[in-house]
Amino acid sequence: MGVPPHPGASSAQVSARMSRAPRRETAPELALRRALHAARHRFRVVYPVPGNRRRTVDIAFTRARLAVFVDGCFWHSCPEHGTRPRANEAWWAGKLEANRSRDADTDRLLREAGWSVVRIWEHEDVPAAVAKVEDALDLSRGRRPPRAATPPGDAPGASPP
């Protein structure tokens, strides 16, 4: 899906703000990478997507063939936090839909190449994101993902103390 040429910024302030927005090395991505590194995981960053080397994986576990993306709520249309600008509304609708379509195509390319894909929203809690990645790593390595710990008194069928 192509996006028509940009109609121009609605103001100089908007243009300046958008041009300063980082494309990679965002705070949520760096926080996840630090936490994964602290958990003794080793990975590659900005790794080319097999089948389309113009696209890259944010965090790649090459041996496990696991691709992790940290998606921004605005740019990837988060159902919980995604917003739509009022200025140039039609253009932005097409642009954001093209981003979602490209994400789906990237996921397809990776899966066809034998990779697993984990997408994490920028607003997700870092420990929860690490757990999601570790579960995917366990699955890719043939291990069963850890089950949620249930306190002994809360186990199904357990009688109260």
Residue pairs with C-beta under 8 A, 6 or more apart in sequence:
1 94
1 97
1 98
1 101
2 98
3 91
3 94
3 95
3 98
4 91
4 94
6 88
6 91
7 88
7 91
8 88
9 15
9 18
10 85
10 87
10 88
14 87
24 46
24 58
26 70
26 72
26 122
28 70
28 72
28 120
28 122
28 123
28 124
29 58
29 59
29 70
29 122
31 126
32 59
32 68
32 70
32 120
32 126
32 129
32 130
32 133
33 43
33 45
33 59
35 126
35 127
35 129
35 130
36 43
36 59
36 130
36 133
39 130
39 134
41 61
41 133
41 134
41 137
43 59
43 60
43 61
43 62
43 68
44 57
44 59
44 60
44 61
44 62
45 58
45 59
45 60
46 56
46 57
46 58
47 56
47 57
47 60
47 62
47 67
48 55
48 56
48 57
49 55
49 56
49 57
49 67
49 106
49 109
49 110
50 109
50 110
50 113
50 115
51 109
51 110
51 112
51 113
52 106
52 109
55 102
55 106
55 109
57 67
57 68
57 69
57 110
58 68
58 69
58 70
59 67
59 68
59 69
59 70
59 133
60 66
60 67
60 68
61 67
61 68
61 137
61 140
64 116
64 137
64 140
64 141
65 113
65 114
65 115
65 116
65 140
66 115
66 116
66 117
66 118
66 133
66 136
66 137
66 140
67 110
67 115
67 116
67 117
67 118
68 117
68 118
68 119
68 120
68 133
68 136
69 103
69 106
69 117
69 118
69 119
69 120
70 120
70 121
70 122
70 129
71 78
71 103
71 119
71 120
71 121
71 122
72 78
72 122
73 80
73 81
73 82
73 83
73 121
73 122
73 123
74 81
74 82
74 83
75 96
75 99
76 82
76 99
76 100
76 103
76 121
77 96
77 97
77 99
77 100
78 121
78 122
78 123
80 121
80 123
81 121
81 123
82 96
84 92
84 93
84 96
85 92
103 119
106 117
107 117
107 119
110 116
110 117
111 117
116 136
116 139
116 140
118 132
118 133
118 136
120 129
120 132
120 133
124 132
134 145
134 146
135 145
135 146
138 144
138 145
138 146
139 145
152 158
153 160
153 161
